[in-house]
Amino acid sequence: MSTYFKDFPNDEGFFGPYGGMFVPDNLKAEMRKIADAYYRISKSHDFISELRQIRKHFQGRPTPVYYCRNLSERLGGRIYLKREDLNHSGAHKLNHCMGEVMLAKYMGKKKVIAETGAGQHGVAMATAAAYFGLPCDIYMGEVDVAKQHPNVLRMQILGANVIPVTHGQRTLKEAVDAAFEAYLKDPENTMYCIGSVVGPHPFPMMVRDFQKIVGDEAREQFLEMTGELPDAVTACVGGGSNAIGIFCGFLDDADVKLYGVEPLGRGEKPGDHAASMTYGKPGILHGFKSYTLQEADGTPMPVYSVASGLDYQSVGPEHAYLRDSGRVQYVTADDKQTMEAFFALSRHEGIIPAIESSHAVAYAMRYAKEHPHGSILVNLSGRGDKDIDYVVEHFGTGTNA
């Protein structure tokens, strides 16, 4: 095994030139406290033992790997799914939320704050906060509040205070802005539990470490099922937490191709997509350096995706490093391809995926057609219950899928 996970990030939170801690000095001090607490607590027997018990008895891990027989027979190649949609609360997000809120509890924090786009991180945070008995404020763009109404209700039922964000594009970036502003008011007693492998150090590292369970499980399960490793692994990429989670299990396997799928939205025109790795350039956003979609003056560019959880102007710094190193290839799927995949998986396998995850399914379908003797493993990062109302309103019921 390589020493990759010990080497990256370095002590300052950098993955090569990406990452870091670009925040005000007072917040930098709090980030260092969180990092110190994480390094200390996460290696302790009590913390590890409790998290393992939570994963097994509360979250329902391990989640299975499933072979898409019907879809594979239609397309040619072999498509497999890592079923994170079966993780408690319906997505991969709970993997890091339980860890983050447990850390907040160990640090004596009185409240947790979070942002959410598609609502899956918000639901997972509300779930974790209820489990550990901490109050929870969740900031969500007004556009996404309307678009993901079922998840808003789930957060509220779980006891979270959902705060609509009404400025700017009223989507994920503005929700992150608002959560950071709230956190700055009382960082000593609150903890901002960032929802992806983004933000200032140590969050890209912590979220990766908590999500690594996905790749570790998937590698072992695939070998047990087939006697070999997949030819390729794919996952959707917005901030990048589900992708980094499954990629971690295969980084040392040079023969396994890794593909991150970005949202091309309506097309290549600026403002019509959120493919920061494909069309962006290095810049700083929300306290970290990575590939960012930005205007000539450095301000964040408007972005769009049919998937609320992917419409973000940047991407986790570790993804930027993996892109430059050539270990992971980043590709795109547009809205049309994504919705075709959404309906195809629903109709032919009886699995309704999240629109975010459908980007990866779209690429897997493309890969299967091009590699009739190959195998590809998709991180099905979430289920599509939250998207049903929006899908039917804008795309119908897919009767021709």
C-alpha positions in Angstrom: 0.0 0.0 0.0 1.1 3.5 -0.7 1.5 6.2 1.9 -0.9 8.5 0.0 -3.4 9.1 2.9 -0.5 10.0 5.3 1.1 12.3 2.7 -2.1 14.1 1.6 -2.9 16.6 2.7 0.2 18.0 4.3 0.2 19.8 7.7 -1.1 23.0 6.2 -4.0 21.2 4.4 -2.6 21.2 0.9 -3.0 18.6 -1.8 -0.1 19.8 -4.0 -1.0 23.4 -4.7 -4.7 23.0 -3.8 -6.5 23.3 -0.4 -5.2 25.3 2.5 -6.9 27.6 5.0 -7.7 31.0 3.4 -9.8 32.5 6.2 -9.6 35.4 8.6 -7.1 34.9 11.5 -9.8 34.4 14.2 -11.4 31.7 12.1 -8.0 30.2 11.3 -7.5 29.7 15.0 -10.8 27.8 15.2 -10.0 25.7 12.2 -6.7 24.7 13.9 -8.6 23.7 17.1 -10.9 21.5 15.0 -7.9 20.0 13.2 -6.1 19.3 16.5 -9.3 17.8 18.0 -9.8 15.6 14.9 -6.2 14.3 14.9 -6.5 13.5 18.6 -10.0 12.1 18.8 -10.3 10.3 15.5 -7.4 7.9 16.5 -8.9 7.1 19.9 -10.4 3.7 20.6 -13.6 5.2 22.0 -14.3 7.4 19.0 -13.5 4.7 16.5 -15.6 2.1 18.4 -18.6 4.4 18.7 -18.5 5.4 15.0 -18.3 1.7 14.0 -21.3 0.9 16.1 -23.2 3.8 14.6 -22.4 2.7 11.0 -23.5 -0.8 11.7 -26.5 -0.4 13.9 -27.9 3.0 13.0 -26.8 3.7 9.4 -27.1 0.1 8.2 -23.6 -0.3 6.8 -22.2 -2.0 4.8 -24.4 -0.9 1.9 -24.5 -3.5 -0.9 -23.0 -3.6 -4.3 -25.7 -4.5 -6.9 -25.3 -5.8 -10.5 -27.7 -4.1 -13.0 -28.5 -7.2 -15.0 -31.3 -5.6 -17.1 -29.5 -2.4 -17.9 -26.3 -4.3 -18.6 -28.0 -6.7 -21.0 -29.5 -3.7 -22.9 -26.2 -1.9 -23.3 -23.5 -4.4 -23.5 -21.1 -3.8 -20.7 -21.5 -4.7 -17.0 -22.8 -2.0 -14.7 -22.7 -2.3 -10.9 -24.0 0.1 -8.3 -22.6 0.8 -4.8 -25.9 1.4 -3.1 -25.4 4.4 -0.9 -29.0 5.2 -1.6 -29.7 2.5 1.0 -27.6 4.2 3.6 -29.9 5.6 6.4 -31.4 9.0 5.4 -31.0 8.1 1.7 -27.5 9.1 0.7 -23.8 9.0 1.4 -23.9 12.2 3.4 -24.6 10.6 6.7 -21.2 8.9 6.6 -19.5 12.2 7.4 -22.3 14.0 9.2 -22.3 11.4 12.0 -18.5 11.8 12.3 -18.6 15.7 12.2 -21.4 16.0 14.8 -19.7 13.4 17.0 -16.6 15.5 16.8 -18.6 18.7 17.7 -20.0 16.9 20.7 -16.6 15.7 21.9 -15.3 19.3 21.5 -18.2 20.6 23.7 -19.9 22.6 21.0 -23.5 23.7 21.8 -24.8 23.9 18.2 -24.1 22.8 14.7 -24.6 24.8 11.5 -24.7 23.4 7.9 -25.5 24.4 4.3 -27.4 22.2 1.8 -28.2 22.2 -1.9 -30.2 19.2 -2.8 -31.1 18.7 0.9 -29.4 15.4 1.4 -26.6 16.9 3.5 -29.3 18.9 5.4 -31.3 15.8 6.1 -28.2 13.9 7.2 -27.1 16.8 9.4 -30.6 17.0 11.0 -30.4 13.3 11.5 -27.0 13.4 13.2 -28.0 16.4 15.3 -31.1 14.6 16.6 -29.0 11.5 17.4 -26.5 13.5 19.4 -29.0 16.0 20.9 -27.6 19.2 19.4 -29.6 22.1 17.9 -29.1 22.5 14.2 -29.4 25.4 11.8 -29.4 24.6 8.0 -29.0 27.2 5.4 -30.6 26.5 2.0 -31.0 28.6 -1.1 -34.6 29.8 -1.7 -34.5 28.2 -5.2 -33.5 24.8 -3.7 -36.1 25.1 -0.9 -38.8 25.1 -3.5 -37.1 22.5 -5.7 -36.3 20.0 -2.9 -39.4 20.5 -0.8 -39.7 16.9 0.4 -36.2 17.2 2.0 -37.1 20.5 3.6 -40.0 18.8 5.4 -37.8 15.9 6.4 -35.3 18.4 8.0 -38.0 20.2 9.9 -39.6 16.9 11.1 -36.1 15.9 12.4 -36.0 19.1 14.4 -33.7 21.3 12.3 -34.2 25.0 11.7 -34.2 25.5 7.9 -33.2 29.0 7.0 -33.9 30.1 3.4 -31.2 32.2 1.7 -32.7 34.9 -0.5 -29.7 36.8 -2.0 -27.7 36.2 -5.2 -28.6 33.1 -7.2 -30.3 31.7 -4.1 -28.6 28.3 -4.5 -25.7 26.4 -3.0 -23.0 29.0 -3.0 -25.2 31.5 -1.3 -26.2 28.9 1.3 -22.5 28.3 2.0 -21.9 32.1 2.3 -24.8 32.4 4.8 -23.6 29.5 6.9 -20.1 30.9 7.1 -21.5 34.3 8.2 -23.5 32.6 10.9 -20.6 30.6 12.1 -18.3 33.6 12.3 -20.7 35.1 14.9 -19.9 32.4 17.5 -17.3 29.9 16.4 -16.4 29.0 20.0 -19.8 27.5 20.7 -20.9 26.4 17.3 -19.4 24.2 14.6 -20.0 24.6 10.9 -20.2 21.0 9.5 -19.3 21.5 5.9 -21.2 19.2 3.5 -18.5 18.1 1.1 -14.7 17.8 0.6 -14.5 21.6 0.3 -13.8 24.5 2.6 -10.7 25.3 4.7 -8.5 22.6 6.2 -9.3 20.3 8.0 -12.7 19.8 6.3 -11.6 18.3 3.0 -9.5 15.8 4.9 -12.1 15.0 7.5 -14.9 14.5 5.1 -12.7 12.3 2.9 -11.7 10.2 5.8 -15.3 9.7 6.9 -16.4 8.9 3.3 -13.5 6.5 2.7 -15.7 3.7 4.1 -17.6 3.7 0.8 -14.5 2.8 -1.3 -13.2 0.3 1.3 -16.4 -1.6 1.3 -16.9 -1.4 -2.4 -13.5 -2.8 -3.3 -13.9 -5.8 -0.9 -17.5 -6.4 -2.1 -16.7 -6.3 -5.8 -13.8 -8.7 -5.4 -16.0 -11.1 -3.5 -18.8 -10.9 -6.1 -16.6 -11.2 -9.2 -13.2 -12.4 -8.2 -11.6 -9.3 -9.8 -11.7 -5.5 -9.6 -13.9 -3.3 -11.8 -12.4 -1.9 -15.0 -13.7 1.5 -14.1 -15.3 3.4 -11.2 -17.4 6.5 -11.6 -19.2 9.0 -9.4 -20.8 12.4 -9.8 -18.8 15.4 -8.8 -20.1 18.7 -7.4 -18.1 19.4 -4.2 -17.0 15.8 -4.5 -17.6 13.9 -1.3 -19.2 10.8 -2.7 -16.6 10.6 -5.5 -13.6 10.9 -3.2 -15.2 8.3 -0.9 -15.4 5.6 -3.5 -12.2 6.6 -5.3 -10.2 6.2 -2.1 -10.8 2.4 -2.3 -9.1 2.2 -5.7 -6.4 4.8 -5.8 -3.7 2.2 -5.5 -5.1 0.0 -8.3 -3.5 1.5 -11.4 -5.6 -0.8 -13.7 -8.9 0.6 -12.4 -9.9 3.8 -14.3 -11.5 6.5 -12.2 -14.0 8.9 -13.7 -15.6 11.9 -12.0 -18.7 13.2 -13.8 -19.4 16.9 -13.7 -22.7 18.6 -14.6 -22.7 20.1 -18.1 -26.2 21.3 -17.6 -27.6 23.1 -20.6 -24.3 23.2 -22.4 -20.8 24.7 -22.6 -21.8 28.4 -22.4 -20.8 30.1 -19.1 -23.7 30.1 -16.7 -25.2 27.0 -18.3 -23.2 24.4 -16.4 -21.3 23.8 -13.2 -18.3 21.9 -14.6 -15.6 23.6 -12.6 -12.9 21.0 -13.4 -13.6 21.0 -17.1 -14.0 24.8 -17.6 -12.6 26.4 -14.5 -9.2 27.6 -13.4 -7.4 27.7 -10.1 -8.9 30.2 -7.6 -9.9 30.6 -4.0 -13.5 30.2 -2.8 -14.9 29.6 0.7 -11.5 29.3 2.3 -9.7 26.9 -0.1 -7.9 26.8 -3.4 -9.1 24.6 -6.2 -10.5 24.8 -9.8 -13.2 27.4 -9.8 -15.6 28.9 -12.3 -14.9 32.6 -12.1 -15.2 35.8 -14.0 -12.2 37.7 -15.3 -12.1 39.8 -12.0 -12.1 36.6 -9.9 -15.7 36.7 -8.7 -17.6 33.4 -8.8 -19.4 32.9 -12.1 -23.2 32.0 -12.1 -23.6 28.2 -12.5 -26.5 25.9 -13.3 -27.3 22.2 -13.0 -30.6 20.2 -13.0 -29.2 18.7 -9.8 -29.3 21.1 -6.9 -26.4 19.3 -5.1 -24.0 19.9 -8.0 -24.5 23.6 -8.8 -21.4 24.8 -7.1 -18.6 27.0 -8.6 -15.7 24.9 -7.3 -14.7 21.4 -6.3 -12.8 19.8 -3.5 -9.0 20.5 -3.6 -8.1 16.8 -3.6 -10.0 16.3 -6.8 -8.0 19.2 -8.3 -4.8 17.4 -7.3 -6.0 14.0 -8.7 -7.0 15.7 -11.9 -3.6 17.3 -12.4 -1.8 14.1 -11.4 -3.8 12.2 -14.1 -5.1 9.5 -11.6 -8.7 10.6 -12.1 -10.3 11.7 -15.4 -13.1 14.2 -15.2 -15.9 14.0 -17.8 -19.3 15.6 -18.1 -23.0 14.6 -18.5 -25.6 17.2 -19.5 -29.2 17.5 -18.3 -30.6 15.5 -21.1 -28.2 12.6 -20.7 -28.8 12.7 -16.9 -32.5 12.5 -17.1 -32.4 9.7 -19.6 -30.3 7.8 -17.1 -32.6 8.7 -14.3 -35.6 7.1 -16.1 -33.6 4.2 -17.5 -32.4 3.0 -14.0 -35.9 3.6 -12.7 -37.6 1.6 -15.5 -35.2 -1.2 -16.0 -33.8 -1.8 -12.5 -36.6 -0.6 -10.2 -34.2 1.9 -8.6 -35.0 5.6 -8.6 -31.7 7.5 -8.3 -31.0 11.0 -7.1 -30.6 13.4 -10.1 -27.0 14.0 -8.8 -26.2 10.3 -9.0 -27.9 10.0 -12.4 -24.9 12.0 -13.8 -22.7 9.0 -12.9 -25.3 6.5 -14.2 -25.3 8.4 -17.5 -21.6 8.1 -17.9 -21.7 4.4 -16.9 -24.3 3.8 -19.6 -22.0 5.5 -22.1 -19.0 3.4 -20.9 -21.0 0.2 -21.1 -21.9 0.8 -24.8 -18.3 1.6 -25.6 -16.8 -1.3 -23.6 -19.1 -4.4 -24.1 -16.7 -6.7 -22.3 -15.9 -4.2 -19.5 -17.2 -3.5 -16.0 -18.0 -0.2 -14.3 -18.9 0.5 -10.7 -21.1 3.5 -10.0 -21.4 5.2 -6.7 -25.2 5.6 -6.5 -24.8 8.3 -3.9 -28.5 8.9 -3.2 -32.0 8.0 -3.9 -34.5 10.1 -5.9 -37.4 10.4 -3.5 -36.5 14.1 -3.0 -36.6 14.7 -6.8 -40.0 13.1 -7.7 -42.1 16.3 -7.6 -39.6 18.3 -9.6 -39.0 15.6 -12.1 -42.7 15.0 -12.8 -43.3 18.8 -13.1 -40.5 19.3 -15.6 -40.0 16.0 -17.3 -43.1 14.0 -16.8 -43.1 10.3 -15.8 -40.7 9.0 -18.4 -43.2 6.8 -20.1 -41.0 6.5 -23.2 -37.8 5.6 -21.3 
